[in-house]
Amino acid sequence: MPAIRHTPLFHTHERASASLMDHHGWRVPAYFTFAQKEAEQLSKRAGLSDLSWMTKLDLKGWGLKTPPSVGAARAWCLGPQHYLVTCEPPMREATIADLLSSPASRDLSLPPPIYITDVTSIYAQFLLAGPRSRDILRKLTSLNASALENLACGQASLAHVHSIILRDDLDDLPAFHVLVSREYGESVWEAILHAGHEFELAPFGVKAREFLGGSA
């Protein structure tokens, strides 16, 4: 039986009296108050969730002159021949297999077209979503979140920490994934909650997504 993994915010969630559950091999908050209440808050104002358990793959190499084929996963361009792929843990092996299945990968006379590094444990990942999410980001970073189109990404300082910001809307709700080095996870989480206080920002767990018609 594989060991249960903890996100960088595990003890923070324990102190907040979150109800925890096993989710794809990780111990994560199911909810902080009530899942339906959190979903309503998210849809009307804003919510913040810890998604550090999501798989994150860093891709580099000459085979990335065009966007990689990753099936149902997400591929985010971080620079020339440099991508970040995010997906839920059960999709990890299939996603890697897709990346390694290109014809160029079979030519042993060439260096590997894509170098894949699993950076899941390197980054804390938070989901900031809801109608007021852009207002909250505006207080934390100079990145113009309103100009960031859905499925686009940017890099900027957020709460004085270098961050990768990925926009991936939840149906009609604006939603932003914020990735920071895990050692800054707790301080950035607290900074986002503090910035969102005037907008009634509240944390939510994976169960809230069930009331939004989505799955986490």
CYANA upper distance limits for C-alpha pairs under 8 A (distance plus 0.5 A):
  2 PRO  CA     25 GLY  CA      8.01
  3 ALA  CA     25 GLY  CA      7.92
  4 ILE  CA     22 ASP  CA      8.10
  4 ILE  CA     25 GLY  CA      5.71
  4 ILE  CA     26 TRP  CA      5.83
  4 ILE  CA     27 ARG  CA      6.92
  5 ARG  CA     25 GLY  CA      6.74
  5 ARG  CA     26 TRP  CA      5.10
  5 ARG  CA     27 ARG  CA      6.69
  6 HIS  CA     10 PHE  CA      6.32
  6 HIS  CA     26 TRP  CA      6.26
  6 HIS  CA     27 ARG  CA      5.99
  6 HIS  CA     28 VAL  CA      7.89
  7 THR  CA     26 TRP  CA      7.91
  7 THR  CA     27 ARG  CA      7.92
  7 THR  CA     28 VAL  CA      7.90
  7 THR  CA     52 SER  CA      6.31
  7 THR  CA     53 TRP  CA      6.86
  7 THR  CA    124 ALA  CA      8.00
  8 PRO  CA     52 SER  CA      7.98
  8 PRO  CA    124 ALA  CA      7.03
  8 PRO  CA    182 ARG  CA      6.67
  8 PRO  CA    183 GLU  CA      8.23
  8 PRO  CA    185 GLY  CA      6.97
  8 PRO  CA    186 GLU  CA      7.82
  9 LEU  CA     13 HIS  CA      6.71
  9 LEU  CA     50 ASP  CA      8.04
  9 LEU  CA    185 GLY  CA      7.35
  9 LEU  CA    186 GLU  CA      6.56
 10 PHE  CA     14 GLU  CA      6.82
 10 PHE  CA     27 ARG  CA      8.14
 10 PHE  CA     28 VAL  CA      7.73
 11 HIS  CA     15 ARG  CA      6.68
 12 THR  CA     16 ALA  CA      6.84
 12 THR  CA    186 GLU  CA      7.86
 13 HIS  CA     17 SER  CA      6.91
 13 HIS  CA     18 ALA  CA      6.02
 13 HIS  CA     29 PRO  CA      7.47
 14 GLU  CA     18 ALA  CA      6.36
 16 ALA  CA     32 PHE  CA      7.96
 17 SER  CA     32 PHE  CA      7.35
 18 ALA  CA     29 PRO  CA      6.21
 18 ALA  CA     30 ALA  CA      7.83
 18 ALA  CA     31 TYR  CA      6.47
 18 ALA  CA     32 PHE  CA      4.86
 18 ALA  CA     33 THR  CA      7.90
 19 SER  CA     29 PRO  CA      6.12
 19 SER  CA     30 ALA  CA      6.09
 19 SER  CA     31 TYR  CA      6.05
 19 SER  CA     32 PHE  CA      6.62
 20 LEU  CA     27 ARG  CA      6.87
 20 LEU  CA     28 VAL  CA      5.85
 20 LEU  CA     29 PRO  CA      4.84
 20 LEU  CA     30 ALA  CA      5.78
 20 LEU  CA     31 TYR  CA      7.83
 21 MET  CA     27 ARG  CA      6.07
 21 MET  CA     28 VAL  CA      6.08
 21 MET  CA     29 PRO  CA      6.68
 21 MET  CA     30 ALA  CA      6.20
 22 ASP  CA     26 TRP  CA      5.96
 22 ASP  CA     27 ARG  CA      5.20
 22 ASP  CA     28 VAL  CA      6.87
 23 HIS  CA     27 ARG  CA      6.74
 23 HIS  CA     28 VAL  CA      7.05
 24 HIS  CA     89 PRO  CA      6.80
 24 HIS  CA     90 PRO  CA      7.63
 26 TRP  CA     53 TRP  CA      6.90
 28 VAL  CA     50 ASP  CA      8.41
 28 VAL  CA    205 GLY  CA      8.20
 28 VAL  CA    206 VAL  CA      8.39
 29 PRO  CA    204 PHE  CA      8.33
 29 PRO  CA    205 GLY  CA      5.47
 29 PRO  CA    206 VAL  CA      7.15
 30 ALA  CA     35 ALA  CA      8.19
 30 ALA  CA    204 PHE  CA      8.47
 30 ALA  CA    205 GLY  CA      5.08
 30 ALA  CA    206 VAL  CA      5.63
 30 ALA  CA    207 LYS  CA      5.81
 30 ALA  CA    208 ALA  CA      8.44
 31 TYR  CA     35 ALA  CA      5.99
 31 TYR  CA     38 GLU  CA      8.23
 31 TYR  CA    204 PHE  CA      6.28
 31 TYR  CA    205 GLY  CA      4.67
 31 TYR  CA    206 VAL  CA      7.25
 31 TYR  CA    207 LYS  CA      6.75
 31 TYR  CA    208 ALA  CA      7.62
 32 PHE  CA    203 PRO  CA      7.40
 32 PHE  CA    204 PHE  CA      6.64
 32 PHE  CA    205 GLY  CA      7.00
 33 THR  CA     37 LYS  CA      7.87
 33 THR  CA     38 GLU  CA      7.68
 34 PHE  CA     38 GLU  CA      6.68
 35 ALA  CA     39 ALA  CA      6.73
 35 ALA  CA    204 PHE  CA      7.89
 35 ALA  CA    205 GLY  CA      7.61
 35 ALA  CA    207 LYS  CA      6.04
 35 ALA  CA    208 ALA  CA      5.00
 35 ALA  CA    211 PHE  CA      8.13
 36 GLN  CA     40 GLU  CA      6.77
 36 GLN  CA    208 ALA  CA      6.47
 36 GLN  CA    211 PHE  CA      6.66
 37 LYS  CA     41 GLN  CA      6.70
 37 LYS  CA    208 ALA  CA      8.47
 38 GLU  CA     42 LEU  CA      6.57
 38 GLU  CA     47 GLY  CA      8.01
 38 GLU  CA    202 ALA  CA      8.06
 38 GLU  CA    203 PRO  CA      8.06
 38 GLU  CA    204 PHE  CA      6.07
 38 GLU  CA    205 GLY  CA      8.39
 38 GLU  CA    208 ALA  CA      6.41
 39 ALA  CA     43 SER  CA      6.66
 39 ALA  CA    204 PHE  CA      8.09
 39 ALA  CA    208 ALA  CA      5.39
 39 ALA  CA    209 ARG  CA      7.31
 39 ALA  CA    211 PHE  CA      6.58
 39 ALA  CA    212 LEU  CA      6.97
 40 GLU  CA     44 LYS  CA      6.66
 41 GLN  CA     45 ARG  CA      6.08
 41 GLN  CA     46 ALA  CA      6.78
 41 GLN  CA     47 GLY  CA      7.32
 41 GLN  CA    201 LEU  CA      8.46
 41 GLN  CA    202 ALA  CA      7.98
 42 LEU  CA     46 ALA  CA      4.99
 42 LEU  CA     47 GLY  CA      5.18
 42 LEU  CA    129 ALA  CA      7.20
 42 LEU  CA    130 GLY  CA      5.73
 42 LEU  CA    131 PRO  CA      8.48
 42 LEU  CA    202 ALA  CA      8.40
 43 SER  CA    130 GLY  CA      6.04
 43 SER  CA    131 PRO  CA      7.50
 43 SER  CA    173 LEU  CA      7.53
 44 LYS  CA    130 GLY  CA      7.23
 44 LYS  CA    131 PRO  CA      6.99
 45 ARG  CA    130 GLY  CA      6.11
 45 ARG  CA    131 PRO  CA      6.03
 45 ARG  CA    132 ARG  CA      6.00
 45 ARG  CA    133 SER  CA      8.35
 45 ARG  CA    199 PHE  CA      7.12
 45 ARG  CA    200 GLU  CA      7.07
 45 ARG  CA    201 LEU  CA      7.27
 46 ALA  CA    128 LEU  CA      7.70
 46 ALA  CA    129 ALA  CA      6.08
 46 ALA  CA    130 GLY  CA      4.69
 46 ALA  CA    131 PRO  CA      6.70
 46 ALA  CA    132 ARG  CA      6.02
 46 ALA  CA    133 SER  CA      6.28
 46 ALA  CA    199 PHE  CA      7.70
 46 ALA  CA    200 GLU  CA      7.42
 46 ALA  CA    201 LEU  CA      5.43
 46 ALA  CA    202 ALA  CA      7.30
 47 GLY  CA    127 LEU  CA      8.44
 47 GLY  CA    128 LEU  CA      6.37
 47 GLY  CA    129 ALA  CA      5.97
 47 GLY  CA    130 GLY  CA      6.78
 47 GLY  CA    133 SER  CA      8.37
 47 GLY  CA    201 LEU  CA      5.85
 47 GLY  CA    202 ALA  CA      5.52
 47 GLY  CA    203 PRO  CA      5.92
 47 GLY  CA    204 PHE  CA      6.61
 48 LEU  CA    126 PHE  CA      7.33
 48 LEU  CA    127 LEU  CA      6.07
 48 LEU  CA    128 LEU  CA      5.16
 48 LEU  CA    129 ALA  CA      7.08
 48 LEU  CA    193 LEU  CA      8.22
 48 LEU  CA    201 LEU  CA      7.62
 48 LEU  CA    202 ALA  CA      6.66
 48 LEU  CA    203 PRO  CA      5.03
 48 LEU  CA    204 PHE  CA      6.41
 49 SER  CA    126 PHE  CA      6.08
 49 SER  CA    127 LEU  CA      5.55
 49 SER  CA    128 LEU  CA      7.19
 49 SER  CA    203 PRO  CA      6.16
 49 SER  CA    204 PHE  CA      5.75
 49 SER  CA    205 GLY  CA      6.56
 49 SER  CA    206 VAL  CA      8.28
 50 ASP  CA    124 ALA  CA      8.37
 50 ASP  CA    125 GLN  CA      6.72
 50 ASP  CA    126 PHE  CA      5.17
 50 ASP  CA    127 LEU  CA      6.94
 50 ASP  CA    205 GLY  CA      8.14
 51 LEU  CA    124 ALA  CA      8.05
 51 LEU  CA    125 GLN  CA      5.60
 51 LEU  CA    126 PHE  CA      5.72
 51 LEU  CA    127 LEU  CA      6.98
 52 SER  CA    120 THR  CA      7.84
 52 SER  CA    121 SER  CA      8.42
 52 SER  CA    123 TYR  CA      7.46
 52 SER  CA    124 ALA  CA      5.32
 52 SER  CA    125 GLN  CA      4.82
 52 SER  CA    126 PHE  CA      7.15
 53 TRP  CA     89 PRO  CA      8.19
 53 TRP  CA    120 THR  CA      7.77
 53 TRP  CA    125 GLN  CA      8.31
 54 MET  CA     86 THR  CA      7.33
 54 MET  CA     87 CYS  CA      6.57
 54 MET  CA     88 GLU  CA      5.66
 54 MET  CA     89 PRO  CA      6.57
 54 MET  CA    120 THR  CA      7.41
 54 MET  CA    125 GLN  CA      8.26
 55 THR  CA     86 THR  CA      6.11
 55 THR  CA     87 CYS  CA      5.81
 55 THR  CA     88 GLU  CA      6.23
 55 THR  CA     89 PRO  CA      5.88
 55 THR  CA     92 ARG  CA      7.23
 55 THR  CA    118 ASP  CA      8.12
 55 THR  CA    119 VAL  CA      8.29
 55 THR  CA    120 THR  CA      5.78
 56 LYS  CA     84 LEU  CA      7.33
 56 LYS  CA     85 VAL  CA      6.20
 56 LYS  CA     86 THR  CA      5.21
 56 LYS  CA     87 CYS  CA      7.32
 56 LYS  CA    118 ASP  CA      6.54
 56 LYS  CA    119 VAL  CA      5.94
 56 LYS  CA    120 THR  CA      5.19
 57 LEU  CA     84 LEU  CA      6.20
 57 LEU  CA     85 VAL  CA      5.51
 57 LEU  CA     86 THR  CA      6.99
 57 LEU  CA    116 ILE  CA      6.91
 57 LEU  CA    117 THR  CA      6.10
 57 LEU  CA    118 ASP  CA      5.07
 57 LEU  CA    119 VAL  CA      6.16
 57 LEU  CA    120 THR  CA      7.51
 58 ASP  CA     82 HIS  CA      8.07
 58 ASP  CA     83 TYR  CA      6.61
 58 ASP  CA     84 LEU  CA      5.28
 58 ASP  CA     85 VAL  CA      7.01
 58 ASP  CA    115 TYR  CA      8.49
 58 ASP  CA    116 ILE  CA      6.25
 58 ASP  CA    117 THR  CA      5.55
 58 ASP  CA    118 ASP  CA      6.75
 58 ASP  CA    119 VAL  CA      6.91
 59 LEU  CA     81 GLN  CA      8.41
 59 LEU  CA     82 HIS  CA      6.14
 59 LEU  CA     83 TYR  CA      5.53
 59 LEU  CA     84 LEU  CA      6.55
 59 LEU  CA     85 VAL  CA      8.00
 59 LEU  CA    114 ILE  CA      6.82
 59 LEU  CA    115 TYR  CA      6.13
 59 LEU  CA    116 ILE  CA      5.38
 59 LEU  CA    117 THR  CA      7.10
 60 LYS  CA     64 LEU  CA      7.41
 60 LYS  CA     81 GLN  CA      6.18
 60 LYS  CA     82 HIS  CA      5.18
 60 LYS  CA     83 TYR  CA      7.11
 60 LYS  CA    114 ILE  CA      6.08
 60 LYS  CA    115 TYR  CA      5.73
 60 LYS  CA    116 ILE  CA      7.38
 61 GLY  CA     81 GLN  CA      6.32
 61 GLY  CA     82 HIS  CA      7.64
 61 GLY  CA    112 PRO  CA      7.90
 61 GLY  CA    113 PRO  CA      5.84
 61 GLY  CA    114 ILE  CA      5.05
 61 GLY  CA    115 TYR  CA      6.38
 62 TRP  CA     81 GLN  CA      6.87
 62 TRP  CA    113 PRO  CA      5.72
 62 TRP  CA    114 ILE  CA      7.20
 63 GLY  CA     81 GLN  CA      7.95
 63 GLY  CA    104 ALA  CA      8.23
 63 GLY  CA    113 PRO  CA      4.69
 63 GLY  CA    114 ILE  CA      6.05
 64 LEU  CA     68 PRO  CA      6.83
 64 LEU  CA     81 GLN  CA      5.17
 64 LEU  CA     82 HIS  CA      7.43
 64 LEU  CA     83 TYR  CA      8.42
 64 LEU  CA    113 PRO  CA      7.91
 64 LEU  CA    114 ILE  CA      7.44
 65 LYS  CA     80 PRO  CA      8.03
 65 LYS  CA     81 GLN  CA      6.14
 66 THR  CA     81 GLN  CA      8.41
 67 PRO  CA     75 ALA  CA      7.95
 67 PRO  CA     77 CYS  CA      8.28
 68 PRO  CA     75 ALA  CA      7.59
 68 PRO  CA     99 LEU  CA      7.44
 69 SER  CA     98 ASP  CA      7.42
 69 SER  CA     99 LEU  CA      7.13
 70 VAL  CA     74 ARG  CA      7.39
 70 VAL  CA     75 ALA  CA      7.47
 70 VAL  CA     85 VAL  CA      8.38
 70 VAL  CA     95 THR  CA      6.14
 70 VAL  CA     98 ASP  CA      6.76
 70 VAL  CA     99 LEU  CA      7.14
 71 GLY  CA     95 THR  CA      7.45
 71 GLY  CA     98 ASP  CA      8.12
 72 ALA  CA     87 CYS  CA      8.41
 73 ALA  CA     85 VAL  CA      7.33
 73 ALA  CA     86 THR  CA      6.53
 73 ALA  CA     87 CYS  CA      5.41
 73 ALA  CA     88 GLU  CA      8.40
 73 ALA  CA     91 MET  CA      8.11
 73 ALA  CA     95 THR  CA      7.62
 74 ARG  CA     85 VAL  CA      5.95
 74 ARG  CA     86 THR  CA      5.79
 74 ARG  CA     87 CYS  CA      6.96
 75 ALA  CA     83 TYR  CA      6.84
 75 ALA  CA     84 LEU  CA      6.23
 75 ALA  CA     85 VAL  CA      4.91
 75 ALA  CA     86 THR  CA      7.16
 76 TRP  CA     83 TYR  CA      5.85
 76 TRP  CA     84 LEU  CA      5.55
 76 TRP  CA     85 VAL  CA      6.67
 76 TRP  CA    151 LEU  CA      8.43
 76 TRP  CA    152 ALA  CA      7.76
 76 TRP  CA    153 CYS  CA      7.10
 76 TRP  CA    166 LEU  CA      8.29
 77 CYS  CA     81 GLN  CA      8.50
 77 CYS  CA     82 HIS  CA      6.66
 77 CYS  CA     83 TYR  CA      5.01
 77 CYS  CA     84 LEU  CA      6.99
 77 CYS  CA    153 CYS  CA      7.89
 78 LEU  CA     82 HIS  CA      5.99
 78 LEU  CA     83 TYR  CA      5.77
 78 LEU  CA     84 LEU  CA      7.26
 78 LEU  CA    153 CYS  CA      8.29
 78 LEU  CA    154 GLY  CA      8.27
 79 GLY  CA     83 TYR  CA      7.50
 87 CYS  CA     91 MET  CA      6.78
 87 CYS  CA     92 ARG  CA      7.32
 88 GLU  CA     92 ARG  CA      7.49
 91 MET  CA     95 THR  CA      6.48
 92 ARG  CA     96 ILE  CA      6.77
 93 GLU  CA     97 ALA  CA      6.62
 94 ALA  CA     98 ASP  CA      6.69
 95 THR  CA     99 LEU  CA      6.86
 96 ILE  CA    100 LEU  CA      6.77
 97 ALA  CA    101 SER  CA      6.58
 98 ASP  CA    102 SER  CA      8.08
 99 LEU  CA    114 ILE  CA      8.22
100 LEU  CA    105 SER  CA      6.68
100 LEU  CA    114 ILE  CA      8.16
101 SER  CA    105 SER  CA      7.09
102 SER  CA    106 ARG  CA      8.02
103 PRO  CA    107 ASP  CA      7.91
104 ALA  CA    113 PRO  CA      7.14
105 SER  CA    112 PRO  CA      6.74
105 SER  CA    113 PRO  CA      6.69
108 LEU  CA    112 PRO  CA      8.45
119 VAL  CA    123 TYR  CA      7.19
121 SER  CA    182 ARG  CA      7.91
122 ILE  CA    181 SER  CA      6.43
122 ILE  CA    182 ARG  CA      6.22
123 TYR  CA    179 LEU  CA      6.46
123 TYR  CA    180 VAL  CA      5.89
123 TYR  CA    181 SER  CA      5.07
123 TYR  CA    182 ARG  CA      5.27
123 TYR  CA    185 GLY  CA      8.46
124 ALA  CA    179 LEU  CA      6.14
124 ALA  CA    180 VAL  CA      5.97
124 ALA  CA    181 SER  CA      6.51
124 ALA  CA    182 ARG  CA      5.21
124 ALA  CA    184 TYR  CA      8.45
124 ALA  CA    185 GLY  CA      5.94
125 GLN  CA    177 HIS  CA      7.07
125 GLN  CA    178 VAL  CA      6.09
125 GLN  CA    179 LEU  CA      5.01
125 GLN  CA    180 VAL  CA      7.22
125 GLN  CA    185 GLY  CA      8.46
126 PHE  CA    177 HIS  CA      5.98
126 PHE  CA    178 VAL  CA      5.60
126 PHE  CA    179 LEU  CA      7.04
126 PHE  CA    189 TRP  CA      8.23
127 LEU  CA    175 ALA  CA      7.31
127 LEU  CA    176 PHE  CA      6.19
127 LEU  CA    177 HIS  CA      5.02
127 LEU  CA    178 VAL  CA      6.87
128 LEU  CA    133 SER  CA      6.62
128 LEU  CA    175 ALA  CA      6.21
128 LEU  CA    176 PHE  CA      5.68
128 LEU  CA    177 HIS  CA      6.80
128 LEU  CA    178 VAL  CA      7.99
129 ALA  CA    133 SER  CA      5.88
129 ALA  CA    169 ASP  CA      8.30
129 ALA  CA    170 LEU  CA      8.30
129 ALA  CA    173 LEU  CA      7.25
129 ALA  CA    174 PRO  CA      6.26
129 ALA  CA    175 ALA  CA      4.52
129 ALA  CA    176 PHE  CA      6.62
130 GLY  CA    173 LEU  CA      5.88
130 GLY  CA    174 PRO  CA      6.16
130 GLY  CA    175 ALA  CA      6.90
131 PRO  CA    173 LEU  CA      6.84
131 PRO  CA    174 PRO  CA      6.86
132 ARG  CA    136 ILE  CA      6.99
132 ARG  CA    199 PHE  CA      7.15
133 SER  CA    137 LEU  CA      6.82
133 SER  CA    174 PRO  CA      7.50
133 SER  CA    175 ALA  CA      7.59
133 SER  CA    176 PHE  CA      8.31
134 ARG  CA    138 ARG  CA      6.61
134 ARG  CA    145 ALA  CA      6.39
134 ARG  CA    146 SER  CA      6.98
134 ARG  CA    174 PRO  CA      8.29
135 ASP  CA    139 LYS  CA      7.33
136 ILE  CA    140 LEU  CA      7.37
136 ILE  CA    192 ILE  CA      7.89
136 ILE  CA    195 ALA  CA      6.50
136 ILE  CA    196 GLY  CA      5.91
136 ILE  CA    199 PHE  CA      8.15
137 LEU  CA    141 THR  CA      6.53
137 LEU  CA    145 ALA  CA      7.38
138 ARG  CA    142 SER  CA      7.30
138 ARG  CA    143 LEU  CA      8.02
138 ARG  CA    144 ASN  CA      7.70
138 ARG  CA    145 ALA  CA      7.66
139 LYS  CA    195 ALA  CA      7.01
140 LEU  CA    158 LEU  CA      5.85
140 LEU  CA    159 ALA  CA      5.80
140 LEU  CA    192 ILE  CA      7.99
140 LEU  CA    195 ALA  CA      7.68
141 THR  CA    156 ALA  CA      7.46
141 THR  CA    157 SER  CA      6.50
141 THR  CA    158 LEU  CA      5.20
141 THR  CA    159 ALA  CA      7.23
142 SER  CA    156 ALA  CA      7.80
142 SER  CA    157 SER  CA      7.98
142 SER  CA    158 LEU  CA      8.39
143 LEU  CA    154 GLY  CA      8.16
143 LEU  CA    155 GLN  CA      8.38
143 LEU  CA    156 ALA  CA      6.72
144 ASN  CA    148 LEU  CA      7.18
148 LEU  CA    152 ALA  CA      6.62
148 LEU  CA    153 CYS  CA      7.51
148 LEU  CA    154 GLY  CA      8.22
148 LEU  CA    167 ARG  CA      7.51
149 GLU  CA    167 ARG  CA      7.46
150 ASN  CA    167 ARG  CA      5.75
150 ASN  CA    168 ASP  CA      6.11
150 ASN  CA    169 ASP  CA      6.78
151 LEU  CA    166 LEU  CA      7.41
151 LEU  CA    167 ARG  CA      5.74
151 LEU  CA    168 ASP  CA      5.71
151 LEU  CA    169 ASP  CA      8.28
152 ALA  CA    166 LEU  CA      6.69
152 ALA  CA    167 ARG  CA      6.17
152 ALA  CA    168 ASP  CA      8.28
153 CYS  CA    164 ILE  CA      7.77
153 CYS  CA    165 ILE  CA      6.07
153 CYS  CA    166 LEU  CA      4.87
153 CYS  CA    167 ARG  CA      6.58
154 GLY  CA    164 ILE  CA      6.52
154 GLY  CA    165 ILE  CA      5.78
154 GLY  CA    166 LEU  CA      7.11
155 GLN  CA    162 HIS  CA      7.79
155 GLN  CA    163 SER  CA      6.21
155 GLN  CA    164 ILE  CA      5.09
155 GLN  CA    165 ILE  CA      6.48
156 ALA  CA    162 HIS  CA      6.29
156 ALA  CA    163 SER  CA      6.01
156 ALA  CA    164 ILE  CA      7.20
156 ALA  CA    165 ILE  CA      8.17
157 SER  CA    161 VAL  CA      5.57
157 SER  CA    162 HIS  CA      4.90
157 SER  CA    163 SER  CA      6.21
158 LEU  CA    162 HIS  CA      6.73
158 LEU  CA    163 SER  CA      6.47
158 LEU  CA    188 VAL  CA      8.43
159 ALA  CA    188 VAL  CA      6.86
159 ALA  CA    191 ALA  CA      6.99
159 ALA  CA    192 ILE  CA      8.38
161 VAL  CA    180 VAL  CA      7.70
161 VAL  CA    184 TYR  CA      7.99
161 VAL  CA    188 VAL  CA      8.27
162 HIS  CA    180 VAL  CA      7.07
163 SER  CA    178 VAL  CA      6.99
163 SER  CA    179 LEU  CA      6.00
163 SER  CA    180 VAL  CA      5.48
163 SER  CA    181 SER  CA      8.47
164 ILE  CA    177 HIS  CA      8.45
164 ILE  CA    178 VAL  CA      6.35
164 ILE  CA    179 LEU  CA      5.53
164 ILE  CA    180 VAL  CA      7.24
165 ILE  CA    176 PHE  CA      6.96
165 ILE  CA    177 HIS  CA      6.10
165 ILE  CA    178 VAL  CA      5.23
165 ILE  CA    179 LEU  CA      6.93
166 LEU  CA    176 PHE  CA      5.98
166 LEU  CA    177 HIS  CA      5.41
166 LEU  CA    178 VAL  CA      7.06
167 ARG  CA    174 PRO  CA      8.15
167 ARG  CA    175 ALA  CA      6.34
167 ARG  CA    176 PHE  CA      4.94
167 ARG  CA    177 HIS  CA      6.75
168 ASP  CA    174 PRO  CA      7.91
168 ASP  CA    175 ALA  CA      6.00
168 ASP  CA    176 PHE  CA      6.47
168 ASP  CA    177 HIS  CA      7.73
169 ASP  CA    173 LEU  CA      6.13
169 ASP  CA    174 PRO  CA      5.22
169 ASP  CA    175 ALA  CA      4.96
169 ASP  CA    176 PHE  CA      7.65
170 LEU  CA    174 PRO  CA      7.01
170 LEU  CA    175 ALA  CA      6.67
170 LEU  CA    214 GLY  CA      8.37
180 VAL  CA    184 TYR  CA      7.04
180 VAL  CA    185 GLY  CA      6.93
180 VAL  CA    188 VAL  CA      8.48
181 SER  CA    185 GLY  CA      7.13
184 TYR  CA    188 VAL  CA      6.58
185 GLY  CA    189 TRP  CA      6.56
186 GLU  CA    190 GLU  CA      6.74
187 SER  CA    191 ALA  CA      6.59
188 VAL  CA    192 ILE  CA      6.61
189 TRP  CA    193 LEU  CA      6.84
190 GLU  CA    194 HIS  CA      6.57
191 ALA  CA    195 ALA  CA      6.59
192 ILE  CA    196 GLY  CA      6.58
193 LEU  CA    197 HIS  CA      6.67
193 LEU  CA    201 LEU  CA      6.95
193 LEU  CA    202 ALA  CA      7.66
196 GLY  CA    200 GLU  CA      6.79
196 GLY  CA    201 LEU  CA      5.40
197 HIS  CA    201 LEU  CA      6.09
204 PHE  CA    208 ALA  CA      7.00
205 GLY  CA    209 ARG  CA      8.38
206 VAL  CA    210 GLU  CA      8.29
206 VAL  CA    215 SER  CA      8.43
206 VAL  CA    216 ALA  CA      6.26
207 LYS  CA    211 PHE  CA      8.08
207 LYS  CA    216 ALA  CA      8.22
208 ALA  CA    212 LEU  CA      7.42
209 ARG  CA    213 GLY  CA      7.10
209 ARG  CA    214 GLY  CA      5.68
209 ARG  CA    215 SER  CA      6.04
209 ARG  CA    216 ALA  CA      6.76
210 GLU  CA    214 GLY  CA      5.99
210 GLU  CA    215 SER  CA      6.20
210 GLU  CA    216 ALA  CA      8.34
